[in-house]
Amino acid sequence: MRFIPLLLLVSFPLFAEEPKGRRDVPYAEPVHERRTLDVYAPAEGKGHPVVFWIHGGGWQAGDKKEVQLKPKAFTDKGFVFVATNYRFFPTVTIGEMAGDIAKSIRWVHDHAKEFGGDPDTIFVMGHSAGAQLAALICTDDRYLKAEKLPLTIIKGCVPVDGDTYDVPMQIATVEERRATSYKKKFGDEKQQKELSPVTHVAKGKNIPPFLILHVADHPETKAQSQRLAKALMDVGTPASAYPAEGKNHGTINSELGMADDKPTKALFEFADKLLKPR
């Protein structure tokens, strides 16, 4: 059956409550339940910046519906919020997952105006495994180029508590059992390097500014976040690693969007600063 995304989009019901939106929209052919996205949009207006969210789950679990407070928090601030699914290991490789993410961003770019979004002002964010995928998409421009998109449409990247921005470094750090698990998912040393965002950091690529949120006292995500931030700053890309005090790997994600949450405040300050020229 021919894939007609616009007709599929308008046929889906609105969410019962604001923010308005569409859910389970296919973004690629062949249609697959893991290649769908949800859109949440402000009730009115156009030209809204878009937040593109990638869930975590160890590259083998998780779902786009697990967004907690984020849709309302972002739409209340005038953002369109998109949450995407992607296929899992071992059905696909992590590189193929990144390809799914790029296709999802392609759909968002093509359809942003239909739900009041600006197709050229996208913020890519993600938690845990989603943080690695977000950082990879925003540093290795080959994924978006494969979808005929420039990296310049990405205005900012916010990875949240990832531990694999430098995969070989992580494998060398952890105990043998976990190292074996990472090797199974990331492949040999060449593949590990290819799937590490730090590998692709370089001048002249239009890599967007980064705000890297991490649990303040977690040795692995702290070290990985600082490693990525330094690599970006060394080539002149604005970047900072933000230590979230009093958080764990779960709450740094689940509490993102709360009015009194400090990482949330840092995130909105980051976005506001990048949007000021608008």
Protein Blocks (a to p, Z undefined) as FASTA:
>chain_A
ZZdfklmmmmpccdfbdcdddehiafbdcddfklccdddddfbdehiacdddddeeehpg
ccfklnojmmmmmmmnopacddddddddfkbcfklmmmmmmmmmmmmmmmmmmnopafkl
ccdddehjlmmmmmmmmmmmmlmmmnopafklpnbdcdehiablblmlmmmmmcfklmmm
mmmmnopfklmmmmpmklmgcehklpacddddddfklmklmmmmmmmmmmmmmnopacdd
dddehiafklmmmmgopaklmklmmmmmmmmmmmmmZZ
